[in-house]
Amino acid sequence: MKLKRYTEDGVTLVGGEGAGVRFGFTERTGGVSQPPFASLNLGAHVDDDPAAVAENRRRVLKALGAGACADRLVTPNQVHGDHVVTVTSAAPEELARVRAEAAAGADAVVCAAPGVPVMLMFADCVPVVIVAPGAFAVAHSGWKGTYAGIAGKTARALCAAAGCVPEELEAFIGPHILGSEYEVSQELLDRFAARFSSVTAEPDRLLDLSAAIAESLEGADVPAAAIHDTGLSTLSQTDRFFSYRAEGGVTGRHAAVAFMP
């Protein structure tokens, strides 16, 4: 599966389609939000106009071809943890259960149900989309989730839901603050270096989250050749993406979104 950058009705996504799954990483243009959230802000927790956020989400789902499924959208309350929610059907009672669980706090959603879009929000943290035959997962992997191994945990949950083996998965790491940009404390870098062989405690104190995420996925037996990093920077490409660090903490949120028609 190859990623492409495309625009539908003003909404630009970097996305792909395969194994019955459509997904994309949104860019920040093509929406109706006003500064400092201009313009395609998808986060409902940043003090933006709720009507603008709702319209922006509608536009994204339409661009992905999921406009008719907007009433089934699952958007968890992201808490920088490692809890994974699994959707098994589009039945109203199942969606009510999933939404209640997700509202209590979750940072990954596995979906094995056609017609149920999933959207998670980002502004420097790492979006991860994993595709399986007839199922998918979207994960939010900030430093806390990355340290907790949320990517590997999500891959295992996806295999269980899809009834497949890890060799059938394909993972995509979306726009984020890159390893050459993300300066952290020495204490945090040391913790990562002790846990992940791909991270070294260098004096520059730069932490490569995507390397740790790839290691977590490989630890769940996802083949290295099936892990793809877009290499897109949120910090240095604020014309395309929101960045919490670059914009002083007041900014919108872009998203990773996926669904099965």
Backbone as CSV, one residue per row, in Angstrom:
resi,resn,N_x,N_y,N_z,CA_x,CA_y,CA_z,C_x,C_y,C_z
1,MET,0.845,-1.186,0.000,0.000,0.000,0.000,0.886,1.243,0.000
2,LYS,0.629,2.165,-0.920,1.410,3.386,-0.999,0.580,4.583,-0.574
3,LEU,1.234,5.538,0.085,0.568,6.766,0.491,0.616,7.785,-0.637
4,LYS,-0.425,8.601,-0.711,-0.438,9.698,-1.666,-1.034,10.926,-0.988
5,ARG,-0.637,12.084,-1.452,-1.192,13.338,-0.967,-2.240,13.802,-1.969
6,TYR,-3.446,14.041,-1.478,-4.509,14.456,-2.383,-5.439,15.441,-1.681
7,THR,-6.191,16.184,-2.475,-7.116,17.187,-1.954,-8.509,16.936,-2.496
8,GLU,-9.489,16.920,-1.589,-10.902,16.763,-1.952,-11.674,17.921,-1.355
9,ASP,-12.273,18.753,-2.199,-13.061,19.896,-1.737,-12.297,20.757,-0.730
10,GLY,-11.026,20.968,-0.993,-10.211,21.823,-0.147,-9.531,21.129,1.013
11,VAL,-9.926,19.904,1.313,-9.338,19.146,2.420,-8.200,18.282,1.883
12,THR,-7.006,18.482,2.423,-5.832,17.734,1.967,-5.484,16.643,2.969
13,LEU,-5.268,15.441,2.433,-4.890,14.298,3.257,-3.675,13.613,2.652
14,VAL,-2.885,12.999,3.508,-1.842,12.073,3.083,-2.358,10.703,3.481
15,GLY,-2.761,9.911,2.505,-3.470,8.690,2.865,-3.274,7.555,1.900
16,GLY,-4.004,6.497,2.178,-3.903,5.309,1.359,-5.169,4.485,1.436
17,GLU,-5.221,3.440,0.628,-6.369,2.539,0.605,-5.887,1.145,0.255
18,GLY,-6.359,0.173,1.018,-5.997,-1.206,0.768,-6.614,-2.118,1.802
19,ALA,-6.756,-3.385,1.458,-7.348,-4.383,2.356,-8.729,-3.961,2.836
20,GLY,-9.429,-3.188,1.992,-10.770,-2.744,2.356,-10.802,-1.576,3.305
21,VAL,-9.673,-0.920,3.530,-9.573,0.184,4.492,-9.129,1.456,3.769
22,ARG,-9.770,2.579,4.108,-9.323,3.890,3.663,-8.843,4.662,4.882
23,PHE,-7.731,5.372,4.743,-7.252,6.159,5.872,-6.479,7.369,5.368
24,GLY,-6.304,8.342,6.250,-5.530,9.515,5.895,-5.080,10.296,7.112
25,PHE,-3.993,11.041,6.936,-3.523,12.010,7.915,-3.887,13.384,7.364
26,THR,-4.687,14.136,8.097,-5.167,15.413,7.587,-4.100,16.497,7.698
27,GLU,-4.226,17.515,6.838,-3.430,18.720,6.958,-4.315,19.812,7.554
28,ARG,-3.768,20.981,7.776,-4.476,21.987,8.563,-5.338,22.929,7.731
29,THR,-5.315,22.828,6.422,-6.061,23.742,5.557,-7.372,23.127,5.082
30,GLY,-8.294,24.007,4.645,-9.550,23.536,4.078,-10.713,23.543,5.033
31,GLY,-10.525,24.127,6.226,-11.592,24.160,7.217,-12.147,25.552,7.433
32,VAL,-12.934,25.704,8.505,-13.616,26.973,8.780,-13.186,27.613,10.099
33,SER,-12.294,26.995,10.835,-11.855,27.561,12.116,-11.026,28.820,11.898
34,GLN,-11.142,29.737,12.855,-10.422,31.004,12.798,-9.127,30.900,13.611
35,PRO,-8.146,31.793,13.335,-6.905,31.807,14.121,-7.208,31.908,15.618
36,PRO,-6.437,31.237,16.473,-5.212,30.498,16.193,-5.445,29.048,15.797
37,PHE,-6.665,28.698,15.428,-6.991,27.310,15.106,-7.169,27.087,13.605
38,ALA,-6.788,28.073,12.814,-7.014,28.022,11.371,-6.253,26.853,10.727
39,SER,-6.953,26.133,9.802,-8.389,26.310,9.592,-9.132,24.988,9.765
40,LEU,-8.438,23.869,9.556,-9.104,22.570,9.676,-8.796,21.955,11.044
41,ASN,-9.139,22.690,12.105,-8.952,22.151,13.443,-10.000,21.080,13.718
42,LEU,-9.543,19.912,14.178,-10.447,18.790,14.441,-10.539,18.467,15.930
43,GLY,-9.839,19.237,16.752,-9.868,19.006,18.198,-10.984,19.767,18.866
44,ALA,-11.778,19.060,19.663,-12.913,19.686,20.345,-12.545,20.195,21.726
45,HIS,-11.268,20.113,22.106,-10.845,20.435,23.473,-9.879,21.606,23.515
46,VAL,-9.841,22.432,22.454,-8.836,23.509,22.395,-9.472,24.897,22.434
47,ASP,-10.735,24.977,22.836,-11.473,26.240,22.933,-11.836,26.846,21.580
48,ASP,-11.874,26.022,20.555,-12.374,26.460,19.254,-13.904,26.433,19.295
49,ASP,-14.527,27.106,18.332,-15.984,27.104,18.197,-16.455,25.682,17.902
50,PRO,-17.306,25.075,18.745,-17.757,23.699,18.513,-18.409,23.502,17.150
51,ALA,-19.115,24.517,16.664,-19.754,24.395,15.349,-18.706,24.303,14.249
52,ALA,-17.604,25.041,14.402,-16.525,24.972,13.418,-15.865,23.597,13.434
53,VAL,-15.624,23.052,14.618,-15.023,21.725,14.731,-15.928,20.680,14.082
54,ALA,-17.216,20.761,14.337,-18.164,19.812,13.749,-18.152,19.896,12.226
55,GLU,-18.103,21.111,11.692,-18.059,21.286,10.243,-16.748,20.749,9.673
56,ASN,-15.659,20.992,10.363,-14.369,20.483,9.901,-14.352,18.957,9.866
57,ARG,-14.892,18.341,10.901,-14.947,16.877,10.922,-15.837,16.354,9.800
58,ARG,-16.933,17.044,9.535,-17.816,16.639,8.437,-17.071,16.677,7.116
59,ARG,-16.276,17.720,6.922,-15.523,17.869,5.673,-14.487,16.763,5.507
60,VAL,-13.818,16.409,6.590,-12.814,15.351,6.524,-13.458,14.008,6.179
61,LEU,-14.551,13.691,6.842,-15.222,12.419,6.570,-15.718,12.365,5.127
62,LYS,-16.224,13.482,4.634,-16.670,13.526,3.245,-15.495,13.304,2.304
63,ALA,-14.356,13.932,2.581,-13.180,13.776,1.734,-12.683,12.342,1.709
64,LEU,-12.889,11.633,2.818,-12.461,10.233,2.903,-13.495,9.281,2.318
65,GLY,-14.665,9.816,1.951,-15.735,8.963,1.443,-16.580,8.351,2.526
66,ALA,-16.490,8.931,3.746,-17.231,8.393,4.891,-18.312,9.353,5.367
67,GLY,-18.718,10.276,4.503,-19.696,11.277,4.915,-21.010,10.693,5.391
68,ALA,-21.441,9.604,4.775,-22.716,8.990,5.150,-22.647,8.289,6.494
69,CYS,-21.431,8.121,7.021,-21.252,7.398,8.295,-20.900,8.339,9.438
70,ALA,-21.100,9.648,9.240,-20.660,10.625,10.239,-21.289,10.399,11.603
71,ASP,-22.512,9.896,11.640,-23.185,9.692,12.924,-22.602,8.514,13.705
72,ARG,-21.717,7.732,13.079,-21.086,6.596,13.754,-19.637,6.887,14.144
73,LEU,-19.185,8.112,13.966,-17.792,8.459,14.222,-17.398,8.160,15.669
74,VAL,-16.246,7.529,15.834,-15.676,7.248,17.153,-14.449,8.127,17.341
75,THR,-14.467,8.959,18.378,-13.338,9.838,18.722,-13.088,9.706,20.221
76,PRO,-12.079,8.972,20.626,-11.863,8.741,22.054,-11.342,9.971,22.782
77,ASN,-11.498,9.958,24.086,-10.886,10.956,24.953,-9.442,10.527,25.186
78,GLN,-8.509,11.186,24.506,-7.108,10.786,24.541,-6.445,11.271,25.825
79,VAL,-5.805,10.342,26.532,-5.271,10.652,27.863,-3.790,10.304,27.998
80,HIS,-3.099,10.074,26.871,-1.672,9.737,26.880,-1.419,8.441,27.655
81,GLY,-2.310,7.485,27.476,-2.141,6.182,28.102,-1.927,5.110,27.057
82,ASP,-2.290,3.863,27.395,-2.123,2.763,26.443,-3.372,1.886,26.339
83,HIS,-4.529,2.457,26.722,-5.762,1.680,26.640,-6.255,1.613,25.200
84,VAL,-6.624,0.412,24.770,-7.098,0.167,23.415,-8.566,-0.239,23.461
85,VAL,-9.397,0.448,22.682,-10.819,0.127,22.564,-11.048,-0.616,21.252
86,THR,-11.886,-1.638,21.278,-12.160,-2.412,20.069,-13.631,-2.311,19.683
87,VAL,-13.869,-1.991,18.402,-15.220,-1.912,17.844,-15.468,-3.175,17.027
88,THR,-16.537,-3.893,17.337,-16.810,-5.151,16.635,-17.984,-5.080,15.668
89,SER,-18.850,-4.069,15.816,-19.967,-3.929,14.885,-20.466,-2.496,14.919
90,ALA,-21.295,-2.178,13.914,-21.882,-0.839,13.834,-23.244,-0.765,14.498
91,ALA,-23.632,-1.813,15.222,-24.923,-1.818,15.908,-24.970,-0.710,16.952
92,PRO,-26.104,-0.047,17.123,-26.195,1.078,18.063,-25.745,0.726,19.473
93,GLU,-26.086,-0.462,19.960,-25.696,-0.823,21.315,-24.180,-1.013,21.428
94,GLU,-23.548,-1.521,20.359,-22.093,-1.675,20.367,-21.397,-0.315,20.317
95,LEU,-21.911,0.582,19.497,-21.319,1.911,19.427,-21.491,2.668,20.743
96,ALA,-22.612,2.481,21.397,-22.820,3.120,22.696,-21.812,2.595,23.711
97,ARG,-21.569,1.282,23.694,-20.576,0.702,24.608,-19.182,1.246,24.319
98,VAL,-18.826,1.266,23.036,-17.502,1.731,22.637,-17.302,3.198,23.016
99,ARG,-18.308,4.014,22.741,-18.184,5.445,23.042,-18.054,5.696,24.541
100,ALA,-18.758,4.913,25.327,-18.644,5.076,26.780,-17.251,4.684,27.259
101,GLU,-16.736,3.595,26.728,-15.390,3.150,27.106,-14.342,4.155,26.633
102,ALA,-14.509,4.652,25.400,-13.560,5.601,24.836,-13.592,6.936,25.574
103,ALA,-14.765,7.339,26.030,-14.896,8.600,26.762,-14.191,8.542,28.104
104,ALA,-14.067,7.353,28.658,-13.385,7.191,29.943,-11.870,7.299,29.804
105,GLY,-11.382,7.296,28.564,-9.957,7.446,28.309,-9.395,6.311,27.492
106,ALA,-8.946,6.619,26.284,-8.331,5.615,25.406,-7.444,6.334,24.402
107,ASP,-6.391,5.668,23.982,-5.466,6.262,23.016,-5.268,5.399,21.784
108,ALA,-6.102,4.395,21.621,-6.099,3.602,20.393,-7.464,2.975,20.209
109,VAL,-7.869,2.887,18.957,-9.135,2.247,18.615,-8.877,1.224,17.528
110,VAL,-9.282,0.000,17.783,-9.278,-1.071,16.783,-10.691,-1.202,16.247
111,CYS,-10.841,-1.255,14.935,-12.173,-1.331,14.342,-12.246,-2.483,13.349
112,ALA,-13.162,-3.413,13.595,-13.412,-4.527,12.692,-14.806,-4.431,12.101
113,ALA,-15.385,-3.231,12.116,-16.762,-3.029,11.669,-16.799,-2.081,10.471
114,PRO,-17.352,-2.499,9.351,-17.535,-1.570,8.234,-18.478,-0.435,8.625
115,GLY,-18.237,0.734,8.026,-19.145,1.852,8.239,-18.961,2.594,9.539
116,VAL,-17.848,2.373,10.236,-17.572,3.074,11.500,-16.253,3.830,11.353
117,PRO,-16.295,5.142,11.133,-15.056,5.911,11.042,-14.446,6.132,12.424
118,VAL,-13.133,6.205,12.448,-12.390,6.455,13.690,-11.461,7.635,13.453
119,MET,-11.438,8.577,14.393,-10.606,9.774,14.252,-9.917,10.087,15.575
120,LEU,-8.587,10.221,15.539,-7.806,10.643,16.700,-7.033,11.906,16.337
121,MET,-6.754,12.768,17.342,-6.201,14.094,17.103,-4.737,14.210,17.556
122,PHE,-4.017,15.126,16.878,-2.574,15.253,17.099,-2.105,16.682,16.871
123,ALA,-0.972,17.033,17.519,-0.290,18.305,17.247,1.154,18.204,17.722
124,ASP,1.863,17.192,17.320,3.264,16.830,17.565,3.395,15.365,17.965
125,CYS,2.427,14.832,18.737,2.463,13.407,19.060,2.332,12.585,17.782
126,VAL,2.597,11.295,17.889,2.733,10.463,16.698,1.452,9.677,16.396
127,PRO,0.875,9.897,15.197,-0.256,9.085,14.780,0.237,7.777,14.151
128,VAL,-0.416,6.690,14.493,-0.079,5.393,13.908,-1.368,4.752,13.394
129,VAL,-1.373,4.413,12.121,-2.493,3.676,11.536,-1.977,2.290,11.145
130,ILE,-2.696,1.262,11.560,-2.312,-0.108,11.229,-3.480,-0.751,10.480
131,VAL,-3.167,-1.371,9.351,-4.193,-1.951,8.492,-4.045,-3.468,8.474
132,ALA,-5.171,-4.163,8.593,-5.224,-5.622,8.506,-6.283,-5.999,7.484
133,PRO,-6.326,-7.248,7.053,-7.405,-7.658,6.160,-8.756,-7.532,6.867
134,GLY,-9.574,-6.569,6.454,-10.903,-6.407,7.023,-10.950,-5.738,8.381
135,ALA,-9.911,-5.002,8.747,-9.909,-4.288,10.031,-8.783,-3.258,10.017
136,PHE,-8.826,-2.351,10.991,-7.773,-1.346,11.098,-7.677,-0.861,12.533
137,ALA,-6.623,-0.089,12.797,-6.460,0.534,14.109,-5.833,1.908,13.925
138,VAL,-6.211,2.826,14.811,-5.602,4.155,14.854,-5.129,4.378,16.289
139,ALA,-3.864,4.779,16.438,-3.295,4.965,17.768,-2.652,6.333,17.901
140,HIS,-2.721,6.876,19.124,-2.083,8.137,19.495,-0.893,7.780,20.372
141,SER,0.316,8.069,19.873,1.524,7.640,20.570,2.398,8.844,20.900
142,GLY,2.061,9.532,22.002,2.951,10.544,22.541,4.087,9.847,23.263
143,TRP,4.894,10.605,24.017,6.024,9.918,24.642,5.572,8.915,25.697
144,LYS,4.499,9.237,26.409,4.029,8.308,27.436,3.481,7.029,26.811
145,GLY,2.667,7.171,25.763,2.133,5.996,25.089,3.218,5.188,24.406
146,THR,4.191,5.886,23.826,5.301,5.190,23.176,6.090,4.388,24.196
147,TYR,6.388,5.000,25.324,7.128,4.295,26.373,6.350,3.077,26.870
148,ALA,5.016,3.203,26.908,4.183,2.096,27.370,3.981,1.020,26.308
149,GLY,4.476,1.272,25.094,4.362,0.269,24.035,2.993,0.198,23.400
150,ILE,2.310,1.338,23.272,0.951,1.303,22.753,0.882,0.789,21.319
151,ALA,1.903,1.041,20.510,1.867,0.590,19.117,1.828,-0.934,19.039
152,GLY,2.716,-1.581,19.780,2.723,-3.047,19.774,1.460,-3.624,20.378
153,LYS,0.980,-3.006,21.447,-0.258,-3.467,22.080,-1.424,-3.352,21.113
154,THR,-1.481,-2.273,20.356,-2.552,-2.074,19.384,-2.456,-3.102,18.271
155,ALA,-1.251,-3.387,17.809,-1.074,-4.390,16.755,-1.572,-5.751,17.207
156,ARG,-1.293,-6.113,18.444,-1.772,-7.405,18.951,-3.296,-7.432,19.050
157,ALA,-3.884,-6.329,19.504,-5.349,-6.253,19.597,-5.975,-6.307,18.212
158,LEU,-5.324,-5.694,17.229,-5.845,-5.730,15.862,-5.808,-7.145,15.306
159,CYS,-4.737,-7.864,15.540,-4.665,-9.261,15.086,-5.775,-10.098,15.707
160,ALA,-6.024,-9.876,16.989,-7.086,-10.625,17.669,-8.453,-10.310,17.070
161,ALA,-8.699,-9.023,16.765,-9.996,-8.630,16.220,-10.171,-9.087,14.781
162,ALA,-9.093,-9.071,14.004,-9.179,-9.420,12.584,-8.994,-10.905,12.339
163,GLY,-8.514,-11.632,13.344,-8.250,-13.052,13.154,-7.120,-13.284,12.169
164,CYS,-6.072,-12.432,12.267,-4.958,-12.551,11.334,-3.648,-12.677,12.103
165,VAL,-2.556,-12.817,11.387,-1.236,-12.892,12.005,-0.508,-11.575,11.749
166,PRO,0.496,-11.234,12.569,1.169,-9.937,12.418,1.782,-9.719,11.042
167,GLU,2.167,-10.808,10.376,2.770,-10.678,9.049,1.790,-10.126,8.019
168,GLU,0.499,-10.085,8.351,-0.507,-9.536,7.437,-0.779,-8.057,7.689
169,LEU,-0.128,-7.477,8.695,-0.362,-6.076,9.036,0.541,-5.150,8.221
170,GLU,0.079,-3.914,8.067,0.887,-2.858,7.484,0.658,-1.612,8.338
171,ALA,1.746,-0.976,8.765,1.652,0.148,9.698,2.204,1.419,9.062
172,PHE,1.557,2.550,9.409,1.935,3.846,8.855,2.081,4.853,9.996
173,ILE,3.258,5.469,10.069,3.547,6.475,11.079,3.373,7.854,10.441
174,GLY,2.450,8.647,10.994,2.082,9.906,10.374,2.930,11.087,10.819
175,PRO,2.532,12.296,10.431,3.283,13.512,10.761,3.439,13.693,12.265
176,HIS,4.655,14.060,12.686,4.930,14.227,14.111,6.199,15.050,14.288
177,ILE,6.533,15.384,15.509,7.798,16.049,15.787,8.908,15.008,15.632
178,LEU,9.842,15.272,14.742,10.813,14.259,14.362,11.918,14.088,15.401
179,GLY,12.636,12.986,15.267,13.708,12.685,16.201,14.828,13.699,16.175
180,SER,14.995,14.394,15.057,16.032,15.422,14.951,15.590,16.752,15.543
181,GLU,14.335,16.811,16.049,13.747,18.067,16.542,13.281,18.005,17.997
182,TYR,13.076,16.794,18.499,12.381,16.628,19.773,13.378,16.553,20.930
183,GLU,13.680,17.710,21.514,14.591,17.758,22.644,13.834,17.498,23.935
184,VAL,14.358,16.572,24.741,13.711,16.183,25.997,14.746,16.245,27.124
185,SER,14.287,15.984,28.329,15.210,15.969,29.466,16.134,14.752,29.372
186,GLN,17.295,14.856,29.989,18.217,13.722,29.995,17.599,12.532,30.714
187,GLU,16.841,12.822,31.768,16.196,11.733,32.524,15.238,10.939,31.647
188,LEU,14.437,11.647,30.844,13.492,10.952,29.977,14.225,10.182,28.887
189,LEU,15.246,10.785,28.306,16.012,10.098,27.267,16.667,8.832,27.823
190,ASP,17.182,8.917,29.044,17.804,7.745,29.675,16.788,6.630,29.868
191,ARG,15.574,6.992,30.252,14.526,5.981,30.432,14.225,5.276,29.119
192,PHE,14.131,6.037,28.049,13.863,5.438,26.742,15.032,4.563,26.283
193,ALA,16.246,5.049,26.494,17.419,4.292,26.069,17.521,2.961,26.809
194,ALA,17.061,2.939,28.051,17.086,1.701,28.823,16.038,0.708,28.334
195,ARG,14.998,1.223,27.691,13.896,0.351,27.274,13.968,-0.031,25.804
196,PHE,14.445,0.873,24.960,14.443,0.649,23.510,15.867,0.653,22.968
197,SER,16.238,-0.397,22.274,17.589,-0.482,21.728,17.812,0.519,20.603
198,SER,16.721,1.020,19.999,16.828,1.976,18.898,17.067,3.404,19.384
199,VAL,17.017,3.623,20.702,17.213,4.957,21.281,18.514,4.973,22.061
200,THR,19.344,5.984,21.795,20.598,6.135,22.536,20.581,7.442,23.319
201,ALA,21.211,7.425,24.480,21.214,8.599,25.362,22.342,9.542,24.964
202,GLU,22.169,10.218,23.847,23.168,11.150,23.339,23.085,12.486,24.084
203,PRO,24.175,13.242,24.134,24.160,14.525,24.852,23.278,15.581,24.214
204,ASP,22.883,15.401,22.953,21.984,16.385,22.339,20.559,16.280,22.876
205,ARG,20.268,15.183,23.598,18.976,14.950,24.256,17.805,14.944,23.262
206,LEU,18.025,14.414,22.065,16.975,14.307,21.062,16.377,12.904,21.096
207,LEU,15.052,12.835,21.141,14.341,11.567,21.267,13.576,11.263,19.981
208,ASP,13.871,10.117,19.390,13.214,9.685,18.151,12.067,8.736,18.510
209,LEU,10.870,9.307,18.640,9.714,8.487,19.004,9.385,7.466,17.922
210,SER,9.538,7.833,16.655,9.164,6.909,15.589,10.045,5.662,15.600
211,ALA,11.313,5.808,15.978,12.187,4.643,16.077,11.705,3.697,17.176
212,ALA,11.302,4.280,18.320,10.780,3.458,19.419,9.465,2.806,19.040
213,ILE,8.633,3.528,18.292,7.350,2.968,17.843,7.585,1.805,16.894
214,ALA,8.507,1.972,15.957,8.820,0.879,15.039,9.329,-0.338,15.803
215,GLU,10.151,-0.105,16.820,10.656,-1.210,17.633,9.522,-1.905,18.379
216,SER,8.568,-1.118,18.869,7.407,-1.694,19.550,6.586,-2.554,18.593
217,LEU,6.391,-2.079,17.379,5.647,-2.852,16.377,6.395,-4.133,16.011
218,GLU,7.698,-4.025,15.832,8.480,-5.216,15.506,8.450,-6.210,16.669
219,GLY,8.366,-5.686,17.892,8.246,-6.563,19.048,6.948,-7.339,19.067
220,ALA,5.938,-6.810,18.338,4.662,-7.521,18.189,4.658,-8.342,16.903
221,ASP,5.838,-8.527,16.309,6.058,-9.354,15.118,5.533,-8.748,13.825
222,VAL,5.323,-7.416,13.811,5.024,-6.755,12.549,6.339,-6.650,11.775
223,PRO,6.378,-7.109,10.521,7.633,-7.066,9.766,8.149,-5.645,9.591
224,ALA,9.463,-5.468,9.709,10.056,-4.139,9.564,9.722,-3.532,8.210
225,ALA,9.656,-4.355,7.169,9.371,-3.854,5.827,7.937,-3.364,5.678
226,ALA,7.070,-3.721,6.643,5.662,-3.316,6.596,5.388,-2.089,7.457
227,ILE,6.441,-1.457,7.985,6.302,-0.257,8.824,6.809,0.932,8.018
228,HIS,5.935,1.890,7.766,6.261,3.016,6.899,6.135,4.324,7.668
229,ASP,7.166,5.149,7.620,7.174,6.446,8.288,7.067,7.535,7.224
230,THR,6.066,8.403,7.338,5.918,9.480,6.365,7.092,10.449,6.408
231,GLY,7.749,10.560,7.562,8.862,11.484,7.703,8.456,12.944,7.685
232,LEU,7.164,13.203,7.851,6.654,14.575,7.807,6.749,15.212,9.195
233,SER,7.263,16.443,9.234,7.482,17.140,10.496,6.359,18.110,10.808
234,THR,5.800,17.988,12.000,4.818,18.976,12.452,5.510,20.255,12.917
235,LEU,6.699,20.124,13.502,7.389,21.280,14.067,7.860,22.253,12.985
236,SER,8.401,21.723,11.894,8.974,22.590,10.863,8.040,22.818,9.680
237,GLN,6.904,22.154,9.663,5.962,22.323,8.559,4.608,22.805,9.086
238,THR,4.636,23.920,9.820,3.390,24.441,10.390,2.482,25.050,9.327
239,ASP,2.951,25.183,8.095,2.062,25.568,7.006,1.126,24.430,6.644
240,ARG,1.508,23.199,7.014,0.706,22.020,6.680,0.069,21.360,7.899
241,PHE,0.729,21.450,9.052,0.270,20.736,10.242,0.285,21.645,11.463
242,PHE,-0.492,21.279,12.479,-0.477,21.985,13.755,0.693,21.470,14.593
243,SER,1.295,22.354,15.375,2.387,21.958,16.255,2.227,22.638,17.606
244,TYR,2.008,21.859,18.631,1.865,22.395,19.982,3.140,23.115,20.416
245,ARG,4.279,22.516,20.115,5.551,23.100,20.553,5.897,24.351,19.741
246,ALA,5.754,24.298,18.442,6.134,25.436,17.601,5.199,26.623,17.771
247,GLU,3.937,26.355,18.145,2.940,27.419,18.219,2.589,27.806,19.659
248,GLY,3.489,27.490,20.569,3.356,27.953,21.938,2.189,27.374,22.705
249,GLY,1.732,26.206,22.318,0.675,25.527,23.068,-0.735,25.945,22.718
250,VAL,-0.896,26.967,21.867,-2.236,27.400,21.459,-2.366,27.147,19.959
251,THR,-3.027,26.070,19.620,-3.126,25.676,18.222,-4.241,24.652,18.058
252,GLY,-4.527,24.304,16.817,-5.549,23.299,16.543,-4.965,21.894,16.575
253,ARG,-5.736,20.972,16.064,-5.310,19.577,15.987,-5.637,19.013,14.602
254,HIS,-4.655,18.347,14.000,-4.951,17.563,12.802,-5.298,16.139,13.260
255,ALA,-5.532,15.239,12.322,-6.064,13.943,12.724,-5.512,12.808,11.882
256,ALA,-5.610,11.623,12.433,-5.510,10.376,11.683,-6.914,9.799,11.676
257,VAL,-7.409,9.481,10.494,-8.789,9.029,10.362,-8.825,7.820,9.424
258,ALA,-9.688,6.859,9.738,-9.781,5.659,8.912,-11.197,5.100,8.979
259,PHE,-11.540,4.334,7.943,-12.813,3.607,7.976,-12.846,2.561,6.871
260,MET,-13.786,1.636,7.012,-14.018,0.619,5.983,-15.387,0.859,5.384
261,PRO,-15.483,1.057,4.072,-16.794,1.279,3.436,-17.725,0.097,3.646
